[in-house]
Amino acid sequence: MNPKQVPDFIDHFNPLTDPRAERNQLHSMIEIIFLTVCATIACCEGWADIEAYGKAKLAYLRTFLTYKNGIPSDDTMRRFFRAVDPVQFQSLFRQWVQPFLETLDSDVSVEAGKESVIAIDGKSLRHSFDQDKKMLHMISAFSTEARLILAQEKVDEKSNEITAIPQLLEWLDLRGATVTIDALGCQYEIADHIKAKEGEYIFSLKGNQCTLNEDVSMFLKEAEMLKDIDIYTDYDKGHGRLETRTCYVTKDVAWLHERHLKWASIKSLIRIDSLREMKGKNATMETRYYIGSAFETAESALKKIRSHWGIENAVHYVLDVSFGEDQSRIRKDNAPQNMAVIRHIVLNLLQKKKANTPRSSIKRLRKEAGWDDDVLTSILCQKFS
């Protein structure tokens, strides 16, 4: 049987440097990566799972690649992913997604009412620790409009997200986009970095920015009484609850610049009150504060901030619940980081497929891919250009 054309995404990873000596290359690098992606789509979680899947699906895999020496063993795959350079792997991942992002940007620019939001957040792989090695912590950039992971960066064991975020920003085209980050990333150096790359930002405020947080929260304590204030309220009803969110935005920031000289980029102060009512329970109120670099309307600010939560629901939650990432025992050398990239490749392929089949969940698509080779092929052949 003559192999089919290899799916588009594989071509983007061909330049990856194979770390193995030539005498150990019974299976090509692309065969190993392609098998791992297929197996991960089809709900496999460990090396033994992937090997067993490959043996069961050898005939299907050979419609794309030769696999003349059969399926690589679990030990072969384990050694391979431990040795692959994760920095180069991540760089190729970003190049793969970029053409789709450029298409999205042009679509957003001509479609009224749509704004590009890039949410940045971190996630720990809780079982990736190994003896004296800490668990892997990675930050990801997520396009809330496209629902795609754009890039990822490992947080150094002896550092934190504050030092990793600028490295991640270097890989991103921020022109015309608003970057949303939680309170840990609320740093004036990060704000200036985003502005230098022609982007805007909305940062959450909490106690780590104590004086800034105190000043903003005190100023907006009675926001409805301020002269220069924009107010917008929306309602979210479902699952037996009613949530009312009221957003207040003021552009009165001159006084803040005088007190916080390094925060000259702030243009908007934002407060959001969330009232949650559930039948048979007492209503709860939560108030959160944010700063923004653009002259936001209350409606726009609320939409952007709500879209930030998509990285929790569409990425972190899915990776933990559907992919079992938190429970993964892959922990040696570069393997945890490289397998995190594999999961991101798979999640992007699934999200792209889901956009065309909105009634299918990620979990359901993965099951169908394991049952039906045609479904798997349709997922693999998603294009990002």
N, C-alpha and C positions, 0 to 999 in steps of 0.2 A: 504494500500500500504506500503511495506517495504521500509524504506529510503535507498538511495544509500550510498556508502561510501562518507564521507565528503571530499571535495577537500583538496589537500595536504597542502595548505597554512594555513587552519584552525587549523590543528594539531600543528602548530608552536606557535599558540597563546592560546592554552589550559592552559598553566601555568600562564596566566595572573590572578592576584588576583582580585576576584570579590569584589568591595567595598560595596555592598549592604548587609543589614541584611537578614538572611535567610527567614524571614517572607515576605519580599518584592520581592522574587525571583520567580514570576509567570512565567517569561521567562528566560531561561538560558542565561548566558553570551555569549556563542557561538552563540545562536540564534540571539541575538541582533547584534553581530559583523558580522555574515554571512549576515543577512538582509541588514545591512548598506553597506557592500561591494557590494552586488548585485545591490542595488538601486543606489549607486554611479557610478558603471559601466554604468548603464542604464540612466544616465543623471539627476538623482535626486540631489537636492542641499540643501534642508533644512529638518528639522524634519518632517514637515507635508507631504512633498513630499515622504519621506521614508515610513511613515506609509501608505499613499495612495497606493504606489507601492506594499508594502507587502500584503495589502488586495487584490489587483488585481492579485497578483502572488502567493497567498497562496498555491494553489495546486502544483505549481512548487517547492516552497521552501520546502514543505513537502516531496518531493522526496529525500531530503538530511537530514532534521532534522524534529522532530515530530511536533513542534509548537502546542502542545496539548492545550495550552491556547490561541491559535490564535496569532495575530500580536500585538507586544507591541505598546502602544500609543506613540505619539510624546513626551508627557511629560516623559514617562518612559525612552525613549532613551536620551532625553535631560539631565535628572538627572544622568543617567548612565555615559555618556561621560564626564560630568562635574566632576565626582568623580574618574574616573579611573586614576591610577598613570601613567602619561605620560612618566616618566623615564623608568619604567618597560616595557611599551608598545614599546618604541623606542628600548630598548635592545632586545626584542623579534623580532622586525622587522629586526635588524641587523643580528641576528642569522638565520633568514629565508633566507636572501640573501646570506650569506657567502658561503654555499656549491656551489652555482652557480659561485661565484667569483673564488673559488679555481679551479673549472673546467676550467674556462676561462683562468686563469693564466697558467695552464698546456698547454692549446691549444696555447696560445700566445708564450710560450717558444719554441714550436716546429715548429711554422709557421713563416717562414722568413718574415722580414719586418714589423711585428706587434709589437707595443710597448704599454704597459699599461699606460694610462693616467687617473688620478683621478682629476677632476675639482671640486674646492670648491668655492662656492659663496653663497651669502645671498639673502633673499627675505622677504619683509614685506607683511603681510596680512592687507591691508589698512583699511578694515572695521571691524577689530577685536578689536579695542579700546573700552573701556567701562568706562565712567565717568572719574575717575582719573587714570585709567589703560591704558597704552600706547598700541599701536598696536603690535601684535605679530611679532617678527622678528626671522626667523630661517635660519641657514646655512645648506647647504646640500652638501654631497659628491656624485659625479656622475661619474660612470665609462663610459668614452666616447666610449670605444670599445663595451661594452655590452649594452650601452644606458639604464643603470639601476641606480636608486638611491640606494646608499650603506648604508647611514646613515644620520641622521639629528641631530641638536643640537639647542636648544632654546638659543637665545641671551638674557641675563639678562637685565631687563629694565634699570638698573643703570650702564650698561656696554656697550660694543660694540663687534664687530666681533673679534677683536684682542684677547680678553680673551676667546671667545667661540671656536675659531679654534683649539687651543691645546687640548681642551676637546674632540672635534670631532676626531682629529687625533689619540687619544688614542684608539678609537674603530676600527681603520683601520689597516690592514696588508699592509704596504707600500713597502715590499721587491720587488724590481724589477720594481716599479711603479714610474712615474714622477707626482708630485703634482703640479697643476697649480692654482695660486691664483691671484686675481687682486691686485691693488696697496695698498688697505687698509691692506691687510695681509702681505705686504712686511716688515717683521720684522726679525731681525737676530735671535731672540729667536725661532720663528716659523721655520726658516730655520734650526737651530741646532736640533730642535725637529724632523723634517723630516729626517735629516741625521742620527740621533741616532736610528731611526726606519728602517734604511737601505733603505730609499727612496731617490729620487732626486727631485729637484724642478725647476720650472721656475716661476718667479714673475714679474709682471708688475711694471714698475717704473713710479711714478708721483711726484707731488710736496710735498706729505707728507714725502718723503725721500729727502729733498731738496738738501743737499750737495752731496749725493750719486747720485741722479738724475742728478744734474748739471754736476758732474764729468763724468758720463757715456755718457750723451748726448753730451758734449763738445768733449770727446775723439772720439766718433763715428760720429761727425758732417760731416767729410769727410772720411767716412769709406772705400770707394772704393780706397783710397790712401794708406791705411795701408798695411804693408807687410804681416802680419799674418792675413789674412781675407778670409773667405769662403763666397761665394755669390750664392744665388739660387733665381730664379724668376719663379713664376707660374701665370697663367692667369685664370680668372673666368668670363665666358661670359653667360649672361642670363637676362631675364626680361628687355631687352633693354639697358643693361649696360655692359661695359667691365671694370673689375677690375684687375689691374696688381699689384702684390705684390712682392716686392724684399726684401729678407732677408739677412742681413749681420751678420756674427758671427766671433768674434775674441776670441782667447784664451790668448791674451796678458793682463794678469790681475795682474801681480806682483806689478805694480805701485799702483793699487787700494788697494791691501792688506796693503800697507804701509800707505795709507791715511785713510783706514777704517778697523781698526784692528779687529773689531767684525764680519766682513764679510769674514772670512778666507775660508768659504765654497764655495765662488763664483769661478767658473771655466770658465764661458763663459759670454760675453757681447753681447747683441743681439739688432739689430735695424731692424725695419720693415717699409718700405715705401709702402703705399697703394695709388695707383693712380686710381681714379674712373672717368670713362668717360661715359656720357650719351648723347644720341642724342638730339641736340638742347639746351644743357646746358654746362656751363663752366666746364672743368675738375677740380677735387679737389684732393689735396694731403694731406695725413695724415701720420705723422711719430710717431712711438711708440717705447719705449725702454724697455728692459727686462734684467734680470740677471738669470743665470742658474748655477746649481751645478755640471753639467756634461760637458764633452767636446763634445758639440753638433756640428753636422754639420748644415749648414744653412737649408738644406732640412728637416732634422729631427726637428729642432727647429720650423720652420714655420708650419709643420704639427701638432705638439703638441699644439702650440699656437692657431691655427685655431680650433683644436678639443675642446679647452676650451670653445669656444663660443657655443658649443653644449648644455651646461647647460642652456643657455638663450633660445635657440630655442626648445630644446626637453623637458625641465622641466618648467622653469618659464613662457614661452609664452603659453605652452599647459595648465598649471594649471590656468592661467588667462583667456585665450580665450575659451578653451574647457570646463574647470571645473568651471569657474566663481569664482575662489578662492578669487580674490580681492574684489568681491562684496558680499562675504558671510557675513551674519549677526550673525553667531555663535560667541559669544564673552565672555561668562561667564566661570569663573574658568578654569578648564583644558580642556574644550571642544574644543577651537580653536586649541590647540596643538595636541590633540588626533585625531581630524578630519583631520589635516594636514597629520598625519601618515596614516590614512585611504586612503587619496588621493594618497599618495606615494605607498601604497600597490596596489591600483587599477592601477596607472600609470605603475608600474612594470609589472603587469599582462598583461596590454594592449601592452606594448612595447615588451614583450616576444612573444605575439601572432602576433604582427605586423611584427616581424622578419621573421615569417613563411608565412606571407601574405603581402609582401612589397607594394602592390598596394593599400592597405587599409590605410586610415589615422586613427589617434586616434579618431577623431570626428566621422568618419563613423563607426568604430568598435563599439563605444558606442551606436550609433543609432541602428545598427544591433542587438546588444545584447538586446535592449529593444523590438525589433520586434520578434526576433527568439530565442527561448529558447535553441536550439542546439548551436547557436553561443555563448550565455552566458555561457553554460556549458563548451565549448571548451576554453573559456578565464579563467574561474575559475579553470580549471584543469591543467593549466600550472605548470610545475614542475621546481624547482630551485635546484635540487640535481642530 
